[in-house]
Amino acid sequence: MALRIVIDRIEGDRAVLAVGEESVGVPLACLPTGAREGAVLTWSIDEAAAGEALAGAEARLARLRARNPNPPTEFDL
C-alpha cells in the first residue's frame, strides 16, 4: 500500500507536506522536479529494487572479502 502525501505549501526552499493528520517540513530539493503546491505524491516500497540493491551490496562485499580473506580483527582509527 502506498502512502499518500500532499504538498500543502512551499516556503522558500522548504515544502510542507500533509501526511495523514501530520505536517512535515522537508527541503524542496528532496521533492521530484516540477513538484508544486497541491501535488499528490505517493511513497511505497519497491521490493524488486530492494532485492537488486541487496544483491549488489552482497556482491561488492564478496569481492572485498576475496581481496583480503583474513582481515585484521583490530585496527586503529
Contacts in CASP RR format, 6 or more apart in sequence:
PFRMAT RR
TARGET T0000
AUTHOR 0000-0000-0000
METHOD contacts of the structure
MODEL  1
MALRIVIDRIEGDRAVLAVGEESVGVPLACLPTGAREGAVLTWSIDEAAA
GEALAGAEARLARLRARNPNPPTEFDL
1 44 0 8 1.000
2 42 0 8 1.000
2 43 0 8 1.000
2 44 0 8 1.000
3 19 0 8 1.000
3 42 0 8 1.000
3 43 0 8 1.000
3 44 0 8 1.000
4 20 0 8 1.000
4 40 0 8 1.000
4 41 0 8 1.000
4 42 0 8 1.000
5 17 0 8 1.000
5 18 0 8 1.000
5 19 0 8 1.000
5 40 0 8 1.000
5 41 0 8 1.000
5 42 0 8 1.000
5 43 0 8 1.000
6 17 0 8 1.000
6 18 0 8 1.000
6 38 0 8 1.000
6 39 0 8 1.000
6 40 0 8 1.000
6 41 0 8 1.000
7 15 0 8 1.000
7 16 0 8 1.000
7 17 0 8 1.000
7 18 0 8 1.000
7 31 0 8 1.000
7 35 0 8 1.000
7 36 0 8 1.000
7 37 0 8 1.000
7 38 0 8 1.000
7 39 0 8 1.000
7 40 0 8 1.000
7 41 0 8 1.000
8 15 0 8 1.000
8 16 0 8 1.000
8 17 0 8 1.000
8 18 0 8 1.000
8 23 0 8 1.000
8 37 0 8 1.000
8 38 0 8 1.000
9 15 0 8 1.000
9 16 0 8 1.000
9 37 0 8 1.000
10 16 0 8 1.000
10 28 0 8 1.000
10 36 0 8 1.000
10 37 0 8 1.000
12 28 0 8 1.000
13 27 0 8 1.000
13 28 0 8 1.000
13 29 0 8 1.000
14 25 0 8 1.000
14 26 0 8 1.000
14 27 0 8 1.000
14 28 0 8 1.000
15 25 0 8 1.000
15 26 0 8 1.000
15 27 0 8 1.000
15 28 0 8 1.000
15 30 0 8 1.000
15 31 0 8 1.000
15 35 0 8 1.000
16 23 0 8 1.000
16 24 0 8 1.000
16 25 0 8 1.000
17 23 0 8 1.000
17 24 0 8 1.000
17 25 0 8 1.000
17 26 0 8 1.000
17 41 0 8 1.000
28 35 0 8 1.000
31 41 0 8 1.000
32 41 0 8 1.000
35 41 0 8 1.000
65 71 0 8 1.000
END
